[in-house]
Amino acid sequence: MSAVRDHTSGCSYDMAAGWVKGKKRVFGFNRLTDPAHVKSNIYPLIAGRHAELHVVMNALLPIKGGTLYVVGVRSTVSRNDMLNTAPCKYCRELLKTTRIKYLVYFIDGQLVKESL
């Protein structure tokens, strides 16, 4: 996973998503240089590909059941912070079209697990 550097604050951001069901695993990562709207018409012209979208793109077979985990870290020289990783409204719409059973992400440092 490559970090995205925010040159104004000196921070770098890493965002990733992983779908897990038994021994099956599919991973995805944010990437600002890959436009999300090329893959799905539900995304507007946004800055880049979201990790949740990348998981769906990387799946060789339809995703069914299992859990999607979304994590993110902001890194500076002196510390690492967990980011809020709730999926955006466009990723939520995309995830509704899959058969993923659970979604796990962070909000204000708290782990959230919800049924889809």
N, C-alpha and C positions, 0 to 999 in steps of 0.2 A: 504494500500500500504506500502510495506516495503522498506526502503532506502537501497541503495547499498553504502557501505562505501569504500572510497579510502583511505587506510591507509597511503599512501605516502604524501597526501596533507591535510588530516584531514577533507576532504569534504565528504558529502553524496549526492547521486543523486537519485531523484525520477522521474521516467518516467511513463506516463500513456496515454492511448488513450481511447476515448469514441465515440461510434457511436450513433447518435440521429436522430430519425425520428418520429415526433409527440410524442406519449407517449412511443414509443419503445426506449429502451436504452440497449446497450451492452458495457461493459468496459473490458479493458485489461491492463496489467502491465508488465514492463520489469522484467525479472528474469534471473539472470546469471546462475543459476543451472539447468535450463530447456533448453536443446539444441533445437534450432529452426529446425535443419535439420531432426528431427524425424517426424515432422508434414508435411513438404513440401520439395520436392526434389529440389526446386529452391534455397534454402538457402545452403550456404557452411557450413563447420564446423566452425561456429562462436561461440563467447563466450556464448551466451544465447538467450533466447526467447525475441523477440521485442514486444512492447506493441501492435503494429498494427496487428501482427500475432496472438496475444492472443485474440484480439477482434474477429477476424475471427473464431478462435477455439471455442470461447465461444458462438457464435451465434447458437441458436437452429434451426433457419430457415435461408435460404439464405438471405444475406444482400442486400437490394435493395433500391436505393434512399438515402435520408438523407445526413448527414454530419458526417465526421470523424474528431474529434479534437485530436491533439497530443500535449501534454504539458510536460514540464520537469523543475525541479528546482534543483539547486545545493545549498546545505545548508552548511554554516559554523557557527561557534559560533556567529560571529558578523553580518552576513548578508545572504540574500537569493538572488540568481540570476536566471533569466529565462535562460534556455538552448536553443540552436538551436535544433529544433525538426523536421526538414525536414526528411521524411522517407528515409531510405537507398535505394539503387537500388534494393535490394531483396524485401523489403516491397513494393516498388512501383510496381514491377512486380506482386506481390500478389494482390495488390489493384486493378490493371487493370483487374483482373479476377472477381472482384465483380462488383456490379452495384451501388456502392456508387457515389453520385452525386458531392459532394464537399469534399475537404480536407483542413483543417485549421491547421496551425502550426506556429512556431516562427522562424525567422532568424534575428540575430543581434538585438534582442529586438523588432522587427517589426512583427506584425501579418500578415500572408500571407493566402489568401484564393484562391484556384484554383479549376477549374472544372476537374473532372476525365473522 
